[in-house]
Amino acid sequence: MKEISDYIAKHGPDKAAELSGYSRSTLYSWANGSRRPKPSRLKEISKKLGIPMHKLRPDLSDLFGKV
C-alpha cells in the first residue's frame, strides 16, 4: 500500500514504528499487501498514521460512505 510505504519512507522504519506504535514488520506487511489492517482497528490506525481509512482498506470502502 503506497500510503504506508510513503509513511515509512518519510519517517524511516524505526521512527515510523515508534511513532505509530506498530512494529516494523507489521508496517511492512501492510505496505507490501501481505497483511491488511483489521477493520476493528482502522480508526485507530488511521489516526496514528494520518492515512484515511478508505486508503487503508479500499476493499471496505462501502463502510466509509462516499469519499
C-alpha positions in Angstrom: 0.0 0.0 0.0 1.6 3.2 -1.2 0.4 5.4 1.7 2.0 3.2 4.3 5.2 2.8 2.2 5.3 6.6 2.0 4.8 6.9 5.8 7.8 4.5 6.3 9.9 6.4 3.7 9.1 9.8 5.3 10.0 8.8 8.9 12.4 5.9 8.4 11.5 2.3 9.5 12.5 2.6 13.2 10.9 6.1 13.7 7.8 5.0 11.8 7.3 2.1 14.1 8.0 4.2 17.2 5.6 7.0 16.1 2.8 4.6 15.0 3.0 2.1 17.9 3.2 -0.7 15.4 6.2 -3.0 14.7 8.3 -2.5 11.6 7.2 -6.0 10.4 3.5 -5.0 10.8 4.0 -1.8 8.9 6.0 -3.6 6.1 3.3 -6.3 6.0 0.6 -3.7 5.4 2.8 -1.8 3.0 3.5 -4.8 0.8 0.0 -6.2 1.0 0.8 -9.5 2.6 -1.5 -8.4 5.5 -4.2 -5.9 5.9 -5.2 -3.8 9.0 -8.1 -5.3 10.9 -11.4 -3.5 10.3 -11.9 -3.1 14.1 -8.6 -1.1 14.4 -8.9 1.1 11.3 -10.0 4.2 13.1 -7.0 4.0 15.5 -4.6 3.2 12.7 -5.9 6.0 10.5 -5.4 8.5 13.3 -1.9 7.3 14.2 -0.7 7.2 10.6 -2.6 10.1 9.3 -4.0 8.0 6.4 -7.7 7.9 5.7 -9.5 4.7 6.5 -10.7 4.2 2.9 -7.0 4.3 1.8 -6.0 1.7 4.4 -8.8 -0.7 3.3 -10.2 0.2 -0.1 -11.9 -3.2 -0.1 -14.2 -1.9 2.7 -14.9 1.5 1.1 -18.7 0.9 1.3 -18.4 1.0 5.1 -16.9 4.6 4.9 -19.5 6.2 2.7 -18.8 8.5 -0.3 -15.2 9.8 -0.3 
